[in-house]
């Protein structure tokens, strides 16, 4: 029985793998590439699998942790032709009481003969790109949205605001309006977002002001003052930066 040592553990330790040498070597080359990619990213870390002793890959965001069973993925592909990646998501910041869900991610076999390790490389690179929605598998959308929420919160210092996918879409619309030079529309949407944070999310006005400051900072002061002179709704003035609020 041949066993194969990789950067993520031993392939065929149980003797169940039935694959030709060429396919096994392709997977080993793919795992070497995967290891190199992981070393160059900040998003992933290696951790021991408590059951097998092999190395898992893990990344986390906003109360979720995603884990990849690298050797398990390769072995089930070589043994059974199973084209799924062995991925699980842990929910809850306290891992001892959170839930664990297996995630269905199917390897794209449009190019027969490719190593499934190549698909693992692609998945790892998605995390480095902050899980872009158009490229992320549908079954990872919850994790993708959580990553985007954290990225937006950190960039604009939104702090305690609990961002929904709809909020993220609205923030994208606000930034797009700014890019198109439609500052009045951007401020209008931002004030609407601030009102909903107050009315629907139960935040205090001072907290809303504090945590939308980063977004307002992207807008020229004279545009904000122009909006303050003719707001869409009088209550919008409550959420504008201090220099634009009436005394």
LUMBAMI-295634 format. One record per residue: residue in one letter; y, x, z of N, C-alpha, C, O, CB in turn. Coordinates in steps of 0.05 Angstrom, whole numbers, padded with zeros to 5 digits, always signed. Atoms other than C-alpha are relative to their C-alpha. Glycine has a CB too. Example, Ala and Ser with C-alpha at 12.3 -4.5 7.8 and 13.67 -1.06 7.14 Angstrom:
<rs>
A-00024+00018+00000-00090+00246+00156+00024+00018+00000+00024+00039+00013+00001-00020+00025
S-00024-00016-00001-00021+00273+00143+00022-00015+00014+00044-00005+00018+00009+00009-00029
</rs>
This chain:
<rs>
X-00024+00017+00000+00000+00000+00000+00025+00017+00000+00028+00035+00017+00000-00019+00024
X-00025-00016+00002+00067+00029-00021+00022-00014+00015+00025-00039+00012+00008+00005-00030
X-00025+00011-00012+00129+00019+00021+00024+00015-00010+00021+00038-00019-00002+00002+00032
X-00024-00012+00012+00200+00033-00001+00022-00002+00020+00030-00023+00029+00007-00014-00027
X-00022-00001-00020+00255+00056+00045+00027-00002-00014+00032+00011-00034-00002+00026+00016
X-00027+00003+00011+00326+00033+00030+00020+00002+00022+00013+00006+00046+00002-00027-00014
X-00022-00001-00019+00393+00035+00064+00001-00024+00019+00015-00024+00039+00027+00003-00014
X+00000+00025-00016+00379-00035+00092-00027-00006+00013-00030-00027+00026+00008-00023-00017
X+00026+00004-00012+00308-00026+00115-00023+00005-00019-00019+00016-00041-00003-00029+00011
X+00024-00006+00015+00237-00022+00089-00009-00024-00016-00011-00046-00006-00023+00009+00019
X+00011+00021+00018+00213-00062+00029-00030+00003-00001-00041+00025-00004+00012+00003-00029
X+00029+00002+00001+00140-00083+00030-00014+00011+00025-00036+00022+00023-00010+00014-00024
X+00012-00009-00025+00127-00065+00103-00025-00016+00006-00043-00006+00019+00020-00002+00023
X+00023+00017-00006+00078-00124+00107-00021+00001-00022-00043-00010-00019+00009-00028+00004
X+00020-00002+00021+00043-00107+00041-00002-00025-00018-00021-00027-00033-00026+00005+00011
X+00002+00025+00015+00059-00175+00010+00014+00001-00028+00010-00016-00044+00011-00023+00016
X-00015-00001+00025+00104-00152-00047-00018+00007-00023-00034+00026-00022+00023+00021+00002
X+00015-00005+00024+00072-00157-00115+00019+00002-00024+00026-00019-00036-00022-00023-00004
X-00019-00004+00022+00119-00128-00168-00006+00027-00012-00016+00045+00000+00029-00002+00010
X+00004-00025+00013+00117-00073-00218+00020+00021+00010+00041+00014+00021+00002-00003-00031
X-00016-00021-00011+00147-00006-00202+00028+00000-00011+00047+00006+00003-00013+00027-00006
X-00026+00001+00012+00204-00014-00251+00019-00020+00014+00042-00014+00018-00002-00007-00030
X-00016+00020-00014+00229-00078-00217+00008+00009+00028+00030+00005+00037-00015-00026+00001
X-00006-00010-00027+00224-00046-00148+00022+00022-00001+00040+00022+00015-00025+00010+00013
X-00020-00022+00002+00263+00015-00171+00028-00012-00007+00048-00002+00002-00009+00020-00022
X-00026+00013+00007+00317-00031-00201+00013-00011+00025+00037-00009+00029-00005-00022-00020
X-00011+00010-00025+00325-00064-00133+00010+00022+00018+00031+00019+00030-00022-00017+00015
X-00009-00023-00017+00329+00003-00097+00026+00011-00011+00044+00019+00005-00021+00022+00000
X-00026-00009+00011+00384+00025-00145+00022-00020+00007+00045-00012+00014-00002+00004-00031
X-00020+00020-00007+00420-00041-00133+00008+00001+00029+00031-00003+00036-00011-00028-00006
X-00006-00002-00029+00415-00031-00057+00017+00024+00006+00033+00024+00024-00026+00000+00016
X-00016-00023-00003+00444+00038-00064+00029-00006-00007+00048+00002+00007-00010+00024-00018
X-00027+00009+00007+00504+00008-00100+00011-00018+00021+00035-00016+00028-00001-00014-00027
X-00010+00019-00021+00509-00048-00048+00009+00016+00024+00030+00009+00035-00023-00019+00008
X-00007-00016-00024+00511+00004+00008+00027+00014-00005+00044+00015+00013-00021+00020+00006
X-00025-00014+00007+00567+00042-00028+00023-00020+00001+00045-00013+00010-00002+00013-00027
X-00021+00020+00000+00607-00022-00038+00007-00008+00029+00031-00011+00035-00009-00025-00016
X-00005+00009-00028+00599-00043+00035+00017+00022+00015+00034+00015+00031-00026-00005+00015
X-00014-00022-00013+00624+00026+00058+00030+00000-00007+00046+00009+00008-00012+00027-00007
X-00028+00000+00009+00688+00015+00018+00015-00026+00006+00038-00028-00001+00001+00005-00030
X-00014+00026-00006+00704-00055+00044+00006-00001+00030-00006+00012+00047-00018-00023-00008
X-00006+00005-00028+00736-00077+00109-00012-00027+00009-00012-00032+00033+00031-00001+00003
X+00008+00027-00007+00706-00147+00107-00028-00001+00013-00034-00019+00028+00000-00018-00025
X+00028+00001-00008+00633-00130+00121-00007+00021+00021+00005+00042+00022-00019+00002-00024
X+00011-00019-00018+00595-00097+00177-00031-00002-00001-00042-00023-00008+00011-00004+00029
X+00029+00000-00002+00522-00078+00185-00009-00007+00029+00005+00001+00048-00013+00027-00009
X+00010+00007-00026+00481-00106+00242-00031-00001-00001-00042-00009-00022+00011-00027+00011
X+00029+00001+00000+00407-00102+00262-00010-00028+00001+00001-00045+00015-00012+00016+00023
X+00013+00026-00001+00363-00162+00249-00018+00000+00025-00036+00017+00027-00017-00007-00025
X+00016-00001-00024+00332-00180+00317-00030-00005-00005-00047+00002+00012+00010-00021+00019
X+00028+00007+00006+00267-00204+00284-00014+00023-00015-00038+00028-00009-00001-00025-00017
X+00014-00019+00016+00252-00149+00234+00009+00029+00004-00005+00048-00002+00004-00007-00029
X-00011-00026-00003+00296-00090+00253+00014+00010-00025+00026+00032-00025-00022+00019+00007
X-00014-00007+00025+00323-00088+00182+00030-00005+00004+00039-00016+00025-00010-00016-00024
X-00029+00002-00002+00398-00086+00169+00010-00025-00014+00004-00030-00037+00014+00025-00012
X-00014+00023+00012+00437-00150+00158+00029+00007-00006+00040+00026+00006-00001-00025+00020
X-00029-00003+00005+00507-00155+00129+00013-00025+00012+00003-00047+00009+00006+00003-00030
X-00014+00022-00013+00557-00198+00167+00030+00002-00005+00041+00024-00006-00006-00001+00030
X-00029+00002+00002+00628-00221+00156+00009-00025+00015-00007-00044+00016+00010+00000-00030
X-00008+00023-00015+00669-00270+00197+00029-00008-00005+00045+00009-00013-00005+00004+00030
X-00028+00010+00003+00731-00313+00194+00003-00026+00015-00013-00045+00011+00007-00003-00030
X-00009+00025-00011+00763-00366+00236-00022-00018+00012-00024-00041+00006+00015-00016-00020
X+00021+00016-00013+00703-00387+00278-00026-00002-00015-00045-00015-00006+00010-00027+00006
X+00025+00000+00016+00650-00376+00224-00009+00029-00004+00007+00047-00007+00005-00014-00028
X+00011-00026+00007+00604-00317+00212-00022-00004-00021-00039-00021-00018-00012+00014+00025
X+00019+00001+00022+00565-00307+00147-00018+00025+00001-00008+00047+00004+00014-00003-00027
X+00019-00022-00001+00502-00264+00148-00018+00000-00025-00027-00021-00034-00016-00001+00026
X+00018-00003+00023+00461-00237+00090-00024+00016+00009-00022+00038+00020+00015+00015-00024
X+00025-00015-00004+00388-00218+00099-00007+00014-00026-00019+00003-00044-00023-00020+00009
X+00002-00016+00024+00387-00163+00047-00029+00004-00008-00037-00003-00030+00014+00027+00002
X+00028-00006+00006+00314-00142+00051-00016-00026-00004-00033-00027-00022-00013+00017+00023
X+00014+00026+00004+00290-00214+00059+00005-00011-00027-00013-00022-00040+00009-00020+00022
X-00007+00009+00027+00327-00232-00005-00016+00014-00021-00027+00002-00039+00030+00003-00005
X+00014-00016+00020+00297-00175-00044-00030-00005+00000-00043-00007-00021+00006+00030+00005
X+00029+00004-00002+00227-00185-00018-00010-00027-00011-00030-00028-00024-00010+00004+00029
X+00009+00026+00010+00223-00259-00033+00004-00002-00030-00011-00017-00043+00016-00022+00014
X-00004+00000+00029+00250-00246-00103-00023+00016-00013-00034+00007-00034+00027+00013-00007
X+00022-00016+00012+00198-00191-00117-00027-00013+00004-00044-00010-00014+00000+00027+00013
X+00026+00011-00006+00141-00229-00085-00005-00027-00013-00026-00032-00025-00004-00003+00030
X+00004+00027+00009+00152-00301-00106+00018-00008-00024+00016-00030-00034+00005-00019+00023
X-00019+00007+00021+00206-00297-00159+00022-00020+00010+00035-00033-00006-00014-00012-00024
X-00020+00019-00012+00251-00337-00111+00028+00011-00005+00034+00033+00003-00005-00003+00031
X-00026-00009+00009+00321-00333-00139+00023-00006+00019+00046-00004+00012+00006-00012-00027
X-00021+00007-00019+00358-00354-00076+00007+00025+00018-00010+00041+00024-00009-00023+00018
X-00009-00020-00019+00399-00307-00033-00004-00011+00029+00001-00034+00034+00030+00008-00004
X+00005+00008-00028+00380-00309+00041+00026+00003+00016+00032+00025+00025-00024+00016+00013
X-00027+00000-00012+00447-00327+00072+00000-00022+00022-00010-00044+00018+00023-00004-00021
X-00004+00020-00021+00464-00363+00137+00028+00001+00010+00041+00022+00009-00021+00004+00023
X-00027+00002-00011+00529-00387+00168-00003-00008+00030-00017-00028+00036+00018-00020-00015
X-00001+00007-00029+00539-00387+00244+00028-00012+00005+00048-00001-00002-00005+00025+00018
X-00024+00014-00006+00591-00436+00268+00006+00001+00030-00012-00001+00046-00001-00030-00010
X-00008-00001-00028+00630-00432+00333+00006+00028+00009-00009+00046+00002-00022-00012+00017
X-00008-00026-00009+00666-00374+00365-00019+00012+00021-00021+00036+00023+00028+00000+00011
X+00020-00009-00019+00613-00370+00420-00027-00002-00014-00039-00023-00017+00000-00018+00026
X+00025-00001+00016+00551-00348+00382-00024-00010+00015-00044-00018+00003-00005+00028-00010
X+00023+00008-00016+00505-00366+00440-00004-00030+00000-00026-00040+00006+00002+00010+00028
X+00002+00029+00000+00520-00440+00434+00007-00013-00027+00005-00037-00031+00018-00012+00021
X-00007+00011+00026+00542-00447+00361-00025-00007-00016-00047-00002-00008+00017+00021-00015
X+00022+00008+00017+00500-00473+00304-00005+00021-00022+00013+00036-00029+00005-00028-00013
X+00007-00018+00022+00464-00434+00249-00011-00017-00023-00030-00032-00019-00021+00022+00009
X+00008+00016+00023+00456-00463+00179-00008+00020-00022+00007+00038-00028+00022-00019-00009
X+00007-00015+00024+00418-00433+00120+00016-00011-00023+00021-00035-00025-00031-00001-00006
X-00016+00008+00023+00459-00435+00056-00015+00005-00026-00026+00026-00029+00027+00015+00001
X+00014-00002+00026+00431-00448-00013+00019+00014-00020+00039+00002-00029-00009-00027-00010
X-00015-00015+00021+00458-00395-00062-00020+00010-00020-00037+00026-00014+00017+00023+00012
X+00019-00007+00021+00421-00388-00128+00010+00023-00017+00032+00023-00026-00006-00025-00017
X-00006-00023+00017+00419-00322-00166+00001-00009-00029-00017-00024-00038-00021+00022+00004
X-00003+00007+00028+00443-00329-00238-00018+00018-00017-00013+00042-00019+00030+00002-00009
X+00019-00016+00015+00385-00307-00282+00005-00002-00030-00014-00002-00046-00029-00009+00006
X-00006+00001+00029+00421-00312-00349-00007+00027-00013-00009+00029-00037+00029-00008-00005
X+00006-00027+00010+00406-00238-00355-00027+00009+00012-00026+00023+00032+00023+00020+00006
X+00026-00007-00012+00330-00230-00342-00003+00030+00003+00007+00045-00014-00022-00012-00018
X+00004-00028-00005+00310-00164-00313+00020+00012+00019+00017+00034+00029+00001+00015-00026
X-00020-00010-00019+00372-00157-00269-00012-00001+00028-00028-00018+00035+00026-00017-00002
X+00008+00000-00028+00360-00139-00197+00015-00021+00016+00039-00025+00011+00004+00028+00013
X-00014+00020-00016+00376-00192-00146+00020+00014+00019+00038+00001+00029-00020-00017+00017
X-00019-00015-00015+00411-00137-00108+00028-00001-00013+00048+00001+00001-00009+00029+00004
X-00025+00003+00014+00465-00143-00162+00015-00025+00009+00040-00024+00011-00004+00000-00030
X-00012+00025-00009+00478-00214-00139+00012+00004+00029+00032-00008+00035-00020-00023+00000
X-00010-00006-00027+00486-00188-00067+00026+00016-00002+00044+00011+00014-00021+00015+00016
X-00025-00015+00004+00539-00139-00092+00022-00019-00007+00044-00017+00004-00004+00021-00022
X-00020+00019+00008+00576-00196-00125+00010-00017+00024+00034-00022+00026-00010-00019-00022
X-00007+00016-00023+00574-00237-00061+00017+00016+00019+00037+00005+00030-00025-00010+00015
X-00015-00017-00017+00600-00179-00020+00029+00003-00010+00048+00003+00005-00013+00028+00004
X-00026-00004+00012+00658-00169-00068+00017-00025+00001+00041-00024+00002-00003+00009-00029
X-00015+00025-00004+00677-00243-00062+00015+00000+00026+00038-00009+00028-00019-00024-00002
X-00013-00001-00026+00692-00231+00011+00024+00018-00001+00045+00013+00011-00020+00009+00022
X-00022-00019+00002+00735-00171-00006+00024-00013-00014+00047-00006-00009-00009+00025-00014
X-00021+00014+00014+00774-00217-00053+00009-00025+00015+00024-00042+00004-00009-00008-00028
X-00008+00023-00017+00782-00268+00004-00011-00026-00011+00003-00047-00009+00030-00002+00003
X+00015+00024+00008+00732-00318-00026+00017-00018-00018+00023-00041-00011-00008-00015+00024
X-00015+00017+00019+00772-00344-00087-00016-00025-00006-00040-00023-00013+00007+00015-00025
X+00015+00026+00002+00754-00418-00094-00014-00003-00027-00036-00014-00028+00020-00023+00004
X+00012+00005+00027+00740-00416-00169-00025+00017-00004-00042+00010-00021+00020+00007-00021
X+00023-00018+00003+00688-00360-00160-00021-00003+00022-00043+00007+00019+00009+00028-00002
X+00018+00002-00023+00657-00378-00093-00020-00023-00004-00012-00045-00012+00016-00005+00026
X+00020+00021+00002+00591-00417-00094+00008-00025+00017+00020-00022+00038-00027+00010+00009
X-00008+00025-00013+00601-00490-00075-00009-00002+00029+00005-00012+00046-00011-00024-00016
X+00011+00002-00027+00557-00483-00014+00014+00018+00020+00010+00016+00045-00030+00008+00000
X-00016-00017-00018+00605-00431+00015+00029-00009+00001+00046+00006+00012-00002+00029-00009
X-00028+00009+00000+00668-00473+00006+00012-00002+00028+00035+00004+00032+00002-00026-00015
X-00010+00002-00027+00674-00486+00080+00009+00027+00011+00030+00030+00023-00021-00013+00019
X-00006-00027-00008+00672-00412+00094+00024+00010-00015+00042+00024-00004-00024+00019-00004
X-00022-00008+00017+00720-00400+00036+00026-00011+00010+00046+00003+00012-00005-00009-00029
X-00025+00013-00010+00771-00450+00063+00008+00012+00027+00032+00015+00032-00005-00030+00003
X-00007-00013-00025+00766-00419+00132+00013+00027-00004+00032+00034+00010-00025+00003+00018
X-00011-00027+00006+00780-00350+00103+00029-00003-00011+00046+00012-00003-00017+00015-00020
X-00027+00004+00011+00840-00377+00064+00019-00009+00022+00042-00001+00022-00001-00021-00023
X-00018+00009-00022+00867-00412+00126+00009+00024+00017+00032+00026+00023-00015-00020+00018
X-00007-00023-00016+00864-00347+00165+00019+00018-00014+00039+00029-00003-00025+00016+00008
X-00018-00017+00015+00896-00307+00109+00028-00011-00001+00048+00004+00002-00011+00004-00028
X-00026+00012+00002+00953-00356+00101+00014+00000+00028+00038+00006+00030-00001-00029-00010
X-00011+00000-00027+00963-00361+00176+00010+00027+00008+00032+00030+00020-00021-00009+00021
X-00008-00027-00007+00966-00286+00184+00024+00009-00017+00042+00022-00007-00023+00020-00005
X-00022-00008+00017+01012-00276+00124+00027-00012+00009+00047+00002+00010-00005-00007-00029
X-00026+00013-00006+01064-00327+00145+00003-00005+00030+00021-00019+00039+00001-00027-00014
X-00001+00002-00029+01050-00322+00220+00001-00030+00008+00017-00039+00025+00026+00014+00011
X+00001+00029-00006+01031-00396+00223-00014-00006+00026-00013-00029+00036-00014-00015-00023
X+00010+00002-00027+00994-00384+00287-00017-00023+00006-00039-00026-00005+00022+00000+00019
X+00017+00022-00010+00970-00447+00321-00003-00023-00019-00017-00042-00012+00011-00009+00026
X+00003+00023+00018+00977-00493+00261-00028-00001-00011-00038+00019-00023+00021+00002-00023
X+00027+00004+00010+00908-00520+00244+00001-00008-00029+00005-00032-00035-00015-00021+00017
X-00004+00006+00029+00910-00515+00168-00025-00013-00012-00048-00004-00008+00006+00026-00014
X+00021+00014+00014+00868-00563+00127+00001+00010-00029+00020+00023-00038+00003-00031+00001
X-00002-00007+00029+00850-00552+00053+00024-00013-00014+00035-00001-00032-00026-00010-00014
X-00024+00013+00011+00906-00601+00037+00025+00016+00007+00043+00018-00010+00002-00029+00010
X-00023-00017-00008+00955-00558+00076+00001+00025-00017+00023+00033-00026-00002+00008+00030
X+00001-00024+00017+00933-00497+00037+00010-00005-00028+00025+00010-00040-00028+00012-00001
X-00009+00007+00027+00944-00533-00028+00030-00005+00000+00044+00003-00019-00015-00026-00009
X-00029+00005-00002+01013-00555-00005+00016+00027+00001+00037+00029-00011+00007-00018+00024
X-00014-00026-00002+01032-00483+00014-00001+00014-00027+00019+00027-00034-00014+00017+00021
X+00000-00012+00027+01009-00460-00055+00021-00014-00018+00034+00000-00034-00028-00004-00012
X-00020+00014+00016+01053-00514-00086+00028+00009+00007+00046+00012-00010-00002-00031+00004
X-00026-00009-00009+01112-00491-00044+00006+00027-00012+00028+00032-00022+00002+00002+00031
X-00004-00027+00011+01103-00419-00067+00003-00001-00030+00018+00015-00042-00023+00019+00008
X-00002+00003+00029+01094-00441-00139+00028-00009-00007+00040+00000-00027-00021-00019-00011
X-00027+00010+00005+01160-00479-00136+00020+00022+00003+00039+00024-00013+00007-00023+00019
X-00018-00022-00003+01194-00417-00110-00002+00019-00024+00019+00030-00033-00007+00015+00026
X+00004-00018+00023+01164-00375-00167+00014-00012-00025+00023+00003-00042-00030+00004-00005
X-00013+00013+00023+01191-00426-00217+00030-00003+00004+00044-00013-00013-00012-00028-00004
X-00029+00002-00005+01260-00422-00184+00009-00027+00008+00033-00033+00005+00015+00009-00024
X-00007+00027-00008+01258-00493-00158+00001-00001+00031-00015-00013+00044-00020-00022-00011
X-00002-00003-00028+01281-00477-00088+00003-00026+00015-00009-00030+00036+00023+00018+00008
X-00004+00026-00013+01304-00548-00071-00026-00014+00004-00031-00025+00026+00020-00017-00016
X+00026+00014-00002+01235-00576-00085-00017+00014+00020-00031+00001+00036-00014-00001-00027
X+00016-00015-00019+01203-00520-00045+00008-00006+00029-00010-00010+00046+00002+00031-00006
X-00009+00006-00027+01246-00533+00016-00007-00029+00007-00015-00034+00030+00031+00004+00002
X+00007+00028-00005+01234-00608+00009-00029-00002+00009-00036-00016+00028+00005-00017-00025
X+00029+00001-00007+01158-00597+00010-00005+00014+00026-00022+00005+00042-00016+00014-00022
X+00004-00014-00025+01163-00547+00067+00009-00016+00023-00004-00016+00044+00015+00027-00001
X-00009+00018-00022+01203-00596+00109-00020-00022+00004-00025-00030+00027+00028-00011-00006
X+00020+00020-00003+01152-00649+00094-00025+00010+00014-00036-00004+00031-00009-00010-00028
X+00022-00013-00014+01097-00601+00117+00007+00002+00030-00010-00003+00047-00006+00027-00012
X-00008-00003-00027+01137-00588+00180+00000-00027+00015-00008-00028+00038+00028+00013+00002
X+00000+00026-00013+01146-00662+00194-00029-00009+00007-00034-00020+00028+00012-00022-00018
X+00028+00008-00005+01070-00673+00188-00012+00016+00023-00028+00006+00039-00017+00003-00025
X+00010-00016-00023+01057-00615+00236+00009-00013+00026-00005-00013+00046+00011+00029-00002
X-00010+00013-00024+01101-00651+00286-00012-00027+00005-00021-00033+00027+00031-00003-00002
X+00009+00028-00004+01079-00723+00274-00030-00003+00001-00041-00019+00016+00012-00017-00022
X+00029+00004+00003+01006-00714+00255-00017+00020+00016-00039+00014+00024-00008+00001-00029
X+00015-00021-00014+00984-00649+00288+00008+00002+00029-00005+00017+00044+00004+00026-00014
X-00007+00001-00028+01019-00663+00354+00014+00025+00010+00014+00031+00034-00024-00004+00016
X-00014-00024-00008+01060-00599+00354+00029-00006+00010+00041-00025+00000+00001+00021-00022
X-00028+00002-00009+01127-00591+00390+00018+00011-00022+00010+00028-00037+00004+00015+00027
X-00018-00009+00021+01188-00582+00346+00005+00030+00001+00005+00043-00020+00027-00015+00004
X-00004-00028-00002+01200-00512+00373-00023+00016-00011-00020+00037-00023+00006+00009+00029
X+00024-00014+00010+01128-00492+00356+00000-00002-00031-00007+00017-00044-00025-00013+00012
X-00001+00003+00029+01136-00520+00286+00020+00019-00012+00015+00033-00032+00007-00029-00008
X-00020-00018+00010+01200-00481+00276-00010+00029+00001-00006+00044-00018+00026-00002+00017
X+00010-00028-00003+01168-00417+00302-00021+00007-00021-00020+00029-00033-00012+00003+00028
X+00023-00007+00017+01106-00422+00259+00005-00007-00029-00013-00002-00046-00024-00014+00010
X-00007+00002+00029+01141-00441+00194+00022+00020-00007+00032+00020-00030+00010-00029-00006
X-00022-00019+00005+01193-00386+00201-00007+00019-00023+00010+00026-00039+00005+00017+00025
X+00008-00018+00021+01152-00340+00155+00003-00012-00028+00010+00002-00046-00028+00009+00004
X-00003+00013+00026+01153-00391+00099+00029-00003-00008+00037+00002-00031-00014-00027+00001
X-00029+00002+00006+01227-00404+00105+00013+00027-00007+00032+00029-00022+00015-00012+00024
X-00011-00027+00005+01239-00328+00104-00003+00008-00029+00011+00026-00038-00014+00020+00018
X+00003-00007+00028+01216-00327+00032+00021-00013-00018+00023-00008-00042-00028-00009-00010
X-00020+00015+00015+01274-00372+00011+00028+00011+00006+00034+00017+00029-00001-00031+00008
X-00027-00011-00003+01345-00348+00000+00016-00019+00019+00014-00043+00018+00015+00002-00027
X-00015+00015-00019+01393-00370+00055+00019-00020-00013+00022-00043-00004+00017+00019+00018
X-00019+00018+00012+01443-00401+00007-00014-00025-00011-00003-00046-00013+00016+00014-00023
X+00016+00023+00009+01387-00446-00021-00005-00018+00024-00005-00043+00021-00026+00009-00013
X+00005+00016-00024+01371-00469+00050+00025-00015+00008+00024-00039+00015-00011+00017+00023
X-00025+00013-00008+01444-00483+00065+00007-00023-00020+00017-00043-00012+00023+00021+00000
X-00005+00021+00020+01450-00522-00001-00018-00024+00006-00008-00047+00003-00006+00011-00028
X+00017+00023-00006+01390-00565+00019+00010-00014+00025+00010-00038+00027-00029+00010+00004
X-00009+00012-00025+01418-00575+00089+00024-00019-00005+00028-00038+00010+00009+00022+00020
X-00024+00017+00006+01481-00606+00057-00009-00026-00013+00006-00045-00013+00018+00015-00019
X+00010+00024+00013+01437-00657+00021-00030-00002+00003-00045-00001-00016+00008-00001-00030
X+00029+00000-00005+01369-00664+00054-00013-00026-00011+00001-00047-00013-00006+00003+00030
X+00014+00025+00009+01317-00713+00027-00003-00020+00023-00001-00044+00018-00028+00008-00011
X+00002+00017-00023+01308-00740+00097+00017+00013+00022+00014+00037+00027-00030-00003+00009
X-00017-00012-00020+01358-00730+00154-00015+00016+00021-00005+00036+00031+00016-00022+00015
X+00016-00014-00020+01302-00708+00201-00008+00028-00009-00016+00044+00007-00024-00016+00008
X+00007-00027+00010+01289-00648+00156+00018+00021+00013+00009+00044+00017+00004+00001-00030
X-00018-00019-00012+01349-00615+00189-00011+00012+00025-00004+00034+00033+00027-00013+00005
X+00012-00009-00025+01309-00609+00253-00017+00025-00004-00020+00041+00015-00016-00022+00013
X+00020-00020+00004+01260-00561+00221+00011+00024-00016-00003+00044-00020-00023-00011-00014
X-00012-00022+00015+01308-00516+00181+00005+00023+00019+00007+00019+00043+00026-00009-00014
X-00008-00022-00017+01324-00446+00206+00026-00005+00015+00042-00022+00007+00003+00025-00017
X-00023+00006-00017+01377-00443+00260+00027+00001-00014+00044-00016-00008+00000+00019+00023
X-00026-00002+00014+01433-00421+00214+00007-00024-00017+00030-00028-00024+00000+00025-00017
X-00005+00024+00017+01425-00485+00173+00000-00026+00015+00006-00047+00004-00022-00001-00022
X+00000+00024-00016+01419-00534+00230+00028-00007+00010+00043+00012+00016-00020+00002+00024
X-00027+00008-00012+01481-00574+00253+00002+00008+00029-00018+00008+00043+00005-00030-00003
X-00004-00009-00028+01511-00550+00318-00003-00024+00019+00000-00021+00043+00027+00013+00003
</rs>
